[in-house]
Amino acid sequence: MSWFGNHSSSTQTDVEAELTRLRRALEELSREHLRGQHGLSGLRSRAETLWHDRDWHARDLLDSTRAAGRAAQDCARQHPLAGVALLLGIGAAIGCYAYCRRHPEHYSNWRRNI
């Protein structure tokens, strides 16, 4: 006894249409899966490239930081008074900032006089 023998032809065509639709959906999923694999390998290679570039950037940053430190040390040796003046200026700026944070009424009066 056949499955389609007992049903009308419209039911058989409906089932065949559904099977065709499912086959197409399966083919589309297969294509998307292949595209996804290619995309995944592309992302993996990009991540590896960024990982290796990170090492280069870190080395460049380390070298430039060391060079700046040596230049600052040389400048401080050649101009000791400029170094002391710079430290006093930084200290004064931090002190003014701290004072304005603790006493906001003085800061608001100063802002009104401008």
C-alpha positions as CSV (number, residue, x, y, z in Angstrom):
1,M,0.0,0.0,0.0
2,S,1.5,3.3,-1.1
3,W,1.6,6.4,0.9
4,F,0.4,8.6,-2.0
5,G,-2.1,6.0,-3.3
6,N,-4.8,6.9,-0.7
7,H,-4.5,10.7,-1.0
8,S,-5.6,13.1,-3.6
9,S,-3.1,14.4,-6.2
10,S,-3.1,17.9,-4.6
11,T,-1.8,16.4,-1.4
12,Q,1.0,14.7,-3.3
13,T,1.9,17.9,-5.1
14,D,1.9,19.7,-1.8
15,V,4.3,17.2,-0.3
16,E,6.5,17.3,-3.4
17,A,6.5,21.1,-3.2
18,E,7.4,21.0,0.5
19,L,10.2,18.6,-0.3
20,T,11.5,20.8,-3.0
21,R,11.4,23.8,-0.7
22,L,13.2,21.9,2.0
23,R,15.9,20.8,-0.5
24,R,16.5,24.4,-1.5
25,A,16.7,25.5,2.1
26,L,19.2,22.8,2.7
27,E,21.3,23.8,-0.3
28,E,21.2,27.5,0.9
29,L,22.3,26.4,4.4
30,S,25.2,24.5,2.9
31,R,26.3,27.5,0.8
32,E,26.1,29.8,3.9
33,H,28.1,27.2,5.9
34,L,30.8,27.3,3.2
35,R,30.8,31.1,3.2
36,G,30.9,31.1,7.0
37,Q,34.0,28.8,6.9
38,H,35.7,31.2,4.5
39,G,34.8,34.1,6.6
40,L,36.0,32.3,9.7
41,S,39.4,31.6,8.2
42,G,39.6,35.3,7.1
43,L,38.8,36.4,10.6
44,R,41.4,34.0,12.0
45,S,44.1,35.3,9.6
46,R,43.2,38.9,10.5
47,A,43.4,38.2,14.2
48,E,46.8,36.6,13.7
49,T,48.0,39.6,11.7
50,L,46.8,41.9,14.5
51,W,48.5,39.8,17.1
52,H,51.9,40.0,15.3
53,D,51.4,43.8,14.6
54,R,50.7,44.3,18.4
55,D,54.2,43.0,19.1
56,W,55.8,45.5,16.6
57,H,53.8,48.4,18.0
58,A,54.7,47.4,21.6
59,R,58.4,47.3,20.6
60,D,58.1,50.7,18.9
61,L,56.4,52.2,21.9
62,L,59.0,50.8,24.2
63,D,61.8,52.2,22.1
64,S,60.3,55.6,21.8
65,T,59.6,55.7,25.6
66,R,63.2,54.8,26.3
67,A,64.4,57.5,23.9
68,A,62.2,60.1,25.5
69,G,63.5,59.1,28.9
70,R,67.1,59.4,27.8
71,A,66.4,62.8,26.3
72,A,64.7,64.0,29.4
73,Q,67.6,62.7,31.5
74,D,70.1,64.5,29.3
75,C,68.1,67.7,29.4
76,A,67.9,67.6,33.2
77,R,71.6,67.1,33.4
78,Q,72.4,70.0,31.1
79,H,69.8,72.4,32.6
80,P,69.3,71.6,36.3
81,L,67.6,74.9,37.1
82,A,65.0,74.3,34.4
83,G,64.2,70.9,35.9
84,V,63.7,72.4,39.3
85,A,61.5,75.2,37.9
86,L,59.4,72.6,36.0
87,L,58.9,70.6,39.2
88,L,57.9,73.7,41.1
89,G,55.5,74.7,38.4
90,I,53.9,71.2,38.4
91,G,53.6,71.3,42.2
92,A,52.0,74.8,42.1
93,A,49.5,73.7,39.5
94,I,48.5,70.6,41.5
95,G,48.3,72.7,44.7
96,C,46.0,75.2,43.0
97,Y,43.8,72.4,41.7
98,A,43.6,70.7,45.1
99,Y,42.7,74.1,46.7
100,C,40.0,74.8,44.2
101,R,38.5,71.4,44.8
102,R,38.4,71.8,48.5
103,H,37.1,75.4,48.4
104,P,34.6,75.7,45.5
105,E,33.3,79.1,46.8
106,H,36.6,80.8,45.9
107,Y,36.5,79.2,42.4
108,S,33.0,80.4,41.8
109,N,33.9,84.0,42.9
110,W,36.8,84.0,40.6
111,R,34.7,82.7,37.7
112,R,32.2,85.6,38.2
113,N,35.0,88.2,38.1
114,I,36.1,87.1,34.6
